[in-house]
Amino acid sequence: MFASKDVRVLLKGQAKESFLELKKRNDKQSQTLLNSIKRIIDILKENPQFGDPIAKRLIPKVYQKQGIKKDNGTI
């Protein structure tokens, strides 16, 4: 957990559809990709700040409309 808070990783749109499709398939390539995605999800749950920071001014307006804000220095 991150700072005593539960962290959820949500997949939306095409990412969610692709993830669900991978879960249905049994070929080795699909399973390898699925395991990689699950590993990154686990990393994000442990450390939501994982990855490269993005300047707040570069956050597209479409994401701001979905509730991702850049108020008071936080996203």
N, C-alpha and C positions, 0 to 999 in steps of 0.2 A: 504494500500500500504506500501511497505517496502522502506524506504529511498527515497521517492518520485518517485519510479519506479514501473511500472506495473509488476506483477509477474504472470507467467503462469505455470500451472502444466500439464505436458504432460504424458500420459500413452502410453507405447509402447508394442508391441508384445503381449504376453499372458495376461498381465495386461489390455491392451486395449480391447482385445477380451472378456475377462471375464466381464469387466465393461459393455460393450455393451450388453452382454447376460443377465446380471442382470437387465438392464433397460427394457428388453423385458418381463421379468417374472413378475407375479403379486402375487406370494405367499408371505406370511408374512416374512419368513426367508430371502428371496431374498431382499425384500424391507428394512428390518432391516440392512442387510449388505450394501446395496446401500447407505442408509442414513449415515451409519458410514463412508463410503469412502468419501462421499460428505463433511461430517463434517471435516475430516482430510484435505481434499483439501482446504477448507476454512481457516483452521488453517495455512496451509503452505503458502497460499496467504498473510495472515497477517504477518507471521513470517517465512521466508524461512529457518531460522536457528533452527527451532523446531526439537527436537529429540536429539539423542546422537551423539556427534562428532565422526568422524572416522579418524584415522591417515591417512594422505595422502599417505603414503607408502603402505597402505592396499587397495588402489583403484585398482581394477583389470584392467589389460591392455585393456580388451575388452571395458571398459567404456572410457578409455583414447582415444581410437581410434574413439569413437563416439563424441569426442569434449569436454569431461570433462577433464580438465587439472589441474595440480598441480604447476603452475608457480607462482612465487613471493608470495608464501604463500596463494594463493587463489585456490579455486576449480572451 
